[in-house]
Amino acid sequence: MVAGAVSAPQGLRVAVYDRHWATAGGGEKYAGGIAEVLSHDNDVTLIATDEVDPEWLGERLALDLGRVTVAVVDECDPLERVS
């Protein structure tokens, strides 16, 4: 590394919550698009209240969600605890 050069920041851990991932509607397209873009440089997890296959979701929404993981949580758990 060259003296004085700034190294690229390490990726962040990002959680994108949507209670209705399984419906794959307009809101999920928007949230999924955010997840897709952020997944290029960060560790992205989709937080869901029901099982959802990111491959199916990406295909349905025309998004590349191959770099995201899914965490299924109880909908009564506070998001601060699960994220």
N, C-alpha and C positions, 0 to 999 in steps of 0.2 A: 504494500500500500504506500502511496506517495505521501510524504509528510504534508500535513495540512489538508489532505483529502478527506471528505466526509463519506463514511461508509453508508450504504443503503440501509434503511431501517429494517429490522426484522419484522416479519409479518405479525399481525395481531390475531388474537382469538376473537372471532365475531360470532354472535348468535342472532339469527333472524327468526322471530316468532311470528307464527300465523296459526290461529286456531283452526283454520279451514283448509290446510294444505290439500287434503284429500278431494276437495271440490274442484281444484285446479281452475278457478275462475279468474276474473279480471284482477282482483286484489292480490291473488297468488301470483299472477303473471308479473305484477309490479314488484312484489316482495322477492320473488324468485329472480327477477332481473338484477335487483340489488345484490342478492347472494351470489349470482353468477359473476358479476363484475368484481366484487370484493374477494371472491375465491381465487382470483389470479395471483394475488400477493399475500393472502391471509388464510388462516385456518377457519373455515366457515362451517357452522353447524346450524341446521334448520331445527328449530324447536317446534314440536308438534304434539297434539294431544291424542292423536291416533296414528297407527302405523302408516307410513307412506314410503313408497319406493322412489328414491331420487331419480332413478333412470326413467321410470314411467312418468314422473312429474316433469322432468326435463323434456321428454318427448312430447308430452301433452301440451306444454307451454312453449315449445320451440326454443328451449334454453339449454345451455350446456351446464348441467349440474353434476358432472362427473367428479368434481373436486370437493363436493360438500358431503357432510355426514348428517345423519338425522338422529336426534335425541327425542324419544317419546317421554313425555312427562304427564303427571296427573294434572288435570286442568285446575284443581284446587290449590296446587302448590304455588307459593309466591314466585314470580318470575325472577326476583333477585336471588333466590336460592338456587334455582335451576340453571341460571345463566352465569 
